[in-house]
Structure formats: C-alpha cells, structure tokens
Amino acid sequence: MGVTPTFYTAEFLSGLLIDTPLPLESVSLSSSLAPGQFSATLDCRKLGVSMTETRKIVEWMKHTRTSLVPVRETPPRPDGTPTATALGEWLIEDITDNPPGPFVQLSGIELPGYARRRTVAGPWVGSDRDPVSAARQMWQALATTDQDLQIIAGSWTSGQQTSMDFRTHTITYWDALEELTQNEEAPFEWTFRTGLNFEWFAPHSVRRLLDIGQPVLSTDRTDITLEVAAPGSRGSLLSTRRTWAESSNVSHVWGFGAGSGESQVTASSIMWRAHGEPARDGVVSVPTALTAHRLKRHTNAMSDRLRPERQAFTAVMPSDVHTPRIGDVMEWRNDETWTRPAAEGLVRCVGWSWTSGQDLDAYELDLVEVDDV
C-alpha cells in the first residue's frame, strides 16, 4: 500500500492553496535541518486542459512565487473532522521546460531555506540578547521586511544571554541563525511545522509554525517502534545502513575567526581520545566571529558533530507504517543479525526523504541515537 500524496501549490507569501493539484511525476522530497530539497516532473498533457490554458499555468508558476505542499489525504474522523496532513512545504524556485516536449522540471528548497535567500535587513548587535528570542525575531523581520510572508513565529525564549554582531547586509539570516543555534549557553534547533487550514473540509491554506527545540528538537513518539528484524523475519523497517565514520572523527579542532595575522581571532576544542589512538585535526573558518567566545561555539559544534556515535544513520521504512517528522524520538530495536548483536534504545529523526515511482513505496529516515527523551 502506497501513500502517494496530493501535490498542491500555494502562493508563497499568503500560503493560500491553489484549487487544482498538480499531476506530478518522478517526485523526490527530502526534509532535514539542513534543510531539504525537492524535484519533480510535470507532464502538461495530464493537466487536462488545452495547450493555451497549460501555457498560462506554466507562465503563472514562472512569474508568481509559489511553493509545493504535498498533502497526505486520509479519511475524515466519524464527526467529519478532516485528517489530511501536509508533509511539508518546498519553494518552487527553478522551472525548466524543453520544447517541443510537454515536460516541465520543477525544483527548489525546503521552506526554512528561504533564510538563505535574504541578508539581514538591519543590525543585530548586543551583548545581552536572548539567542532563542533573537532567532524568532529574525524570522519575524525576514517575513515582514519589504513583504508579508505569513508565518507564526511564536514566543520562544531561553532565559539566557549572549553577544551578537550581525551587521546590515553582511550575513544571511540563515548564517546568523546557524551561529545562534551553536550558542554554548543556550543551544537549540529549529524548523517549521506545516499545518493545513480547511474550508468546507477541503485544504484551503498552509500554516507555518516555527518550532524551536532546546537543546534539540525532540518529540516523544515512543508509541512507535522502529525494528530491524532478524533474517527471514519482518519488522517495521526494511533495512538499515550505518557507517562508523572514524575517517571523519577529529580529536582537535582549530578555529579561525575575523582578522588576520597576529590579530586574527582563534579558538580550539579538544576531544578525548583513547591511549594509542592517532590524533586527527580539523579546521573551521568563521570570518564573522569577532571574539574567541563566539568562535568557540563553532569548534565545539564541529568536534561534537563528527564523533562517530553522533553521526546520522539511515533506515528504510514502508510509507504506510508512519509519516516521519523531524524531531520524533522513537523506540529502536534490532534483532541479532550477521553484523550486529541484538540491541534496543531510542533514536531521533533528523531527516527523511521519499521518491515516487519506486517498486516499494518507502521513506528513508536519517536517525541519531539519543540517551533519553
């Protein structure tokens, strides 16, 4: 059983859905903290309208900023309440046609990636700013400077204070937000949750809610068990793939910030290594880091992220089992296999991808181990 979604398009700024879904093919979706991407093929012959009307639809997409909202259609509850779920929202950025053929290629980036398209429109400077509150305010500024992007940024705070020095048009909102998330005093992760507003039980518009997790996005979904079964048996997962990436591990990270020569800002982070283990160095350059304290956030983050046990691994799950969501913490169990002993614990979803047209309809999950919820 597959769960191929219905592909709606939405006006990017308002979030209003266009009534007629697109008959997309060869769809590839990915969602992550990175953020994710999408690509798809539109066969204009399948729009069911004349060639003249088809050209109008394609031209409209080219000249009107739109987004792709895949919706998983499910039966309503007994009381008639809709249960359809939006898998996320991706910007339709690149449109490629190939006359005289009827095919149009669409691609773009996940909604959070819009922060990569804009530089900060005003200075964000201070030594006593709440990093989480600043991140929320940055999204509000991004959404309302020279436009009116409909988002709900909430009222998140951390209760901590940090210094920041982001000058007008010298850094993108994405890079500024990335630096804030690596704050030693109050680290956090963020994404957008995509919901639906309904009108007469049909999806009417998309709702974007900023979600912030401190120190990480973490939602208890221990009602779900991801299981790798022993050979010859069937679990909720079809397979899993993990690399113990010692090649990426580092024992010492050297950081270089603003300035040059003897006046250049520097910092470093050291990780424990076992007796006899060879040393490995890593280098990170952050030209916007004006103090060693700010640069230290980046060296610490890099050294922690590259530890083998912190690296994400993948698992393949049939799409009719569960719809993945960034931050879901689920129980994990693998039976004894040829390469691993039986084990159980908790894992957190930090990314997922889905591709249409496969023989087996499945999601590929990006998972990391966690100690507790």
N, C-alpha and C positions, 0 to 999 in steps of 0.2 A: 504494500500500500504506500503510495507516494503522497506527498503533501505539497505539490507544486502551488506556489502562491499566485494570487491575482496581482498583476502589476499595475498599480495606479501611478499616475503622475500628479504632482502637486505644484502649485505656484510657490516658488521657494520662499518669498518673503511672507506671504499671508498664511501658507500652509493649507489652503483650500485645495481639495482633491478635484481633479478633472473627472467628469462623469464616466467617460468611456475608458476602460482599462486598455493597455497596450498588449497585443498578442506577441510577446517577446519570446525569442528562442535563444539557445546557447547562452543562457544566463549564468554568470559567475558572480557570486556575492561573497564578500568577506567583511567581518566586523571584528574590531580589536581596539585596544587602547592606542594603537599606532597612528591613525585609525585605518579602517579598511577601504576596499575599492569595489567597484562593480564594472562589469562589461556585459553587453547583450547585443543581440541582433534583432532588428525589426524587419520583417518581411511585409512591405507595404501592401502587397496583394491581399494580405489577410486582415487588413483593416475593415474590409467590407464596404468601402466607399469608392467613388470614382477617382480616376487619376488626378483630376483637378482638386478634389477635396483632400486627397492624400498629400499633394504638394503643400496645401495650406497647413496641414497638421505638422509636416516636417519643418516648414518655414517658421511656424509658430514656436516649435521647440528650439530652433536656432536663435530666435530673436527675443524669446521670453525665458527668463531664468526659471528653470523647473527642476524638480527633484523626483527621484524614483522611490516609491513607497510600496514594497511587496507586502501584501496582506494575506495572512493565512485565514481562509474562510472556514469557519466551524459552525455547526448548528446552534441556534439560539437556545437559551435556557427555557424551561417549561413556561415561564412567565413572559416569554418573548424578548427578554433582555439579550442584546447582541453579545456575541463572544468572539467575534473576529479579532485577530491580533496582528499588529504591524510588526514585521521583522526588523524594521529599522528605516533609516532614510539616507539616501545617497544622492549627491548632487549630480545632475546630468550636465557634464562640462564639455565633453568632446563628442561631436556628431560628424560621422564620416559617411558619405554616400559614394556610389560607384556606378554612374550612368553607363549604359542604359539599364543596368540591373536594378531590381526592385528593393535591394537590401540596404539598410542603414545601420551602421555600427554606433552604439552608444556606450559611453564610459564616463567614469567620474569617481569622486572620493566620498567617503562617508561624511555625514554632516559635521562632526567635530573638526574635520579637516578644513572647514571654512576659515578657522582661525589662522591657517597657514597662508591665506589669501589676503590678509589685511595687516598692515603695520599699525602699531598703537597710535591712536589719534591725539593723544595728549600725554604729558609726562606723568609717570607713576614713580614718585620719589618719596622716600621717607625711611626713618629708622625704627618706627613703631607701628608697622602695618600688620594686620592680621592676614596671613597668607591665603587662607581659605576665603575670607570675606573679599580680599582683593581679587581673587580668581573669579568669584561671582560677579563682582562689579565690572571686571574687564569684559565679561561676556555681555553684560548689560550695555556697556559702552560700545562694544563691537556691533551689537544688534541695532543700536539707535543712532549711530553717527552716520549721517547722510543717507539713512534708510530706516526701514521699520520692520526688522526681522522678528517674527512672532516666536518668542521663546519664554519659558518660565525659569528664571534663574534661582528662585527660592531665597532662603535667608540663612544659608550655611555660614557658620563661624567656627574658629578653632580655639579661641581664647588665648592664643599665643601671639607673639610679635616677632617681626623680622624686618630686615632692611631691604630696600629695593631701589634700583636706579635705572628705570627704563625711560629713555628719552624719546620724544616725539619722532615717529617715522624712522627710528634706528633699529627696531626689532619688531618681529611679527608677534601678534597676540599668542600664537602657538608657542614660540620660543620662550616668551615671557611666562606663559602658564607652565611650561615644562620646568622652568627654573623654580617656580614657586612650589611645584609638587615635590621637588627634591629637598625642600627645606628640612634641616635637621631637627628643628624644634617642633614642627607640625607637618610631617609628610602626608600626602594624600593622593588619591587617584580620582579621576572624573570622567564622565561620559554623558551622553544624552539618552534618556529613555523616551522611546517614541510610542505615543498612545494615539487613539483614534477618538474623534468626536463623531457621534452618529446623528442622523436626521432621518426620521421615519425608518429606523432600523438599518439604514444603509450608511457606510462610511462617508462622512461629509468633509472632514478636515483632519490634519495631522497635528498632534500636540507634542511639543518638545520640552521635556523637563530635564534640567541639569541635575545630575546625580553625583554627589561627592562622597567618597568613602575615606575614612580616616583610621589607620594609615593606608588601607586599601579598600577597594570596592568588595564588599563581602555580604552576600545574602544567604541566609541559612536555607538550603534546599536539601536537607538530609532525608527528605521523603523520597529522594531519587538516589538510586544506587547504580553506579557505572561498574559493570562487571565484565572482566575478561575471563571467559570460560576455558576450561581445560580442552585439549584437542579432542574432537568428537562431540563436544557439548555446545550449547548455545547460551550466550549471555546477552546482556543489553548492548554490549559493544561487539563489533565485528572483529576489530583488531586494535592494536596499539603499537606505537613506534617511539622509541626513546633512545637518545644518544647521550652517553655520559661524556660530555664535551670537555674533556680535560685540556684540549687544544685551545679552548677559549678562556680557560681559567687564568687568573692573574694573582700574584702574591704582593705586588706593589704597583700602585697607580700613581703616576706623576701628572700633576695638573698645571697648566699654564694659562694665565688669565690676561688681563689688559696690560698694556705697556710693552717694553722691550728692554733687552739687555739687563743690567743690574736692577733696573726699576720695575721689571716685569713681576706681576703678581704670581706667586707659586703656592702650591699646596700638594700634599700627598696623603695617601691612605695605604695602610699595610694590613694584609690579611694573614692569619695564622697559617703555617704550613708544617707538615709532619717532618720529622727528622729524616734527612736523606732525600726529601722531595726537592727537585730542581726549582729554582726561582724563575718566575716569569713576570715581566714588566709590561705595563700598559700605559699609554699616554692619552690624555684628553686635553683638548684645547678649547677654551671658552673665552673668546675675546671680550665678551660683555661682562665678565666677572671682574669687578673693580676692587674686591677685597679677598684676602685669603679665606675668610669665613664663608663667603659665597662660593668660592671655587671648591672648597672642601665638600660642599653638598654634591658636586658632580663627581669628584673622585670616590667618595663613599658609595654613591649610587652605582657607579660603574663596577667597583670591586664586588659589591653585593650581587649585582645582576648577573655577573659572569661566573659565579660559583656553579658547579655542575648541578647540585641539588636544587638550585633556584631556577634553572632553565626550563622552559616550557617543553612539554612533550605532547604528542598528538594521539588522538583516539578517533576511531571511525564508529559513528552511531547511526543506525537507521533513522530516517527523518520522522517516522511515525511513532517513535518512542518518546521523544521530548523535544521541545523547541529551546535551544540553548540561549542563554543570556549572559552577557559579560558580568562577572562578579558572583555568579551562582556557586555556592560551596556545596559539593555533593559527596556522598559516601563513595569510596573506591574499594574495589575488591578484585584481586586477580587470583585465579586458581594456580596450582602448581603447573608449570609448563617446562619445555626443554631448556629455556634460558633463564627462568626466574623462579624463585620459590614462591609459595603462596603468601599473599600479603594483603593488608587492608588499611584503610586510613581515610583521609579527606583530601579532596582536590578542589581547586578553584578554576573556573573557566575564565580565561583571559583573552579568548578569541575563538572565532568559529568561521567556517566557510562552507559554501554549498554551491554545487554546479548542477544545472539541469541536464537532462538527456543522458544521464548515466544508466547503465544496466541496473544498478542498485541505487535507489534514492537514499542518500545518506549525508549527514553533516560530518565534517572533520573538525574536531574540537582541539583547541590549544589549552592545555591544563598545566597547573603547577601544584605541587604538594603544599599543604598547609598543616600547621600543628593543631589548630582548633578553629572553631567558628568565631 
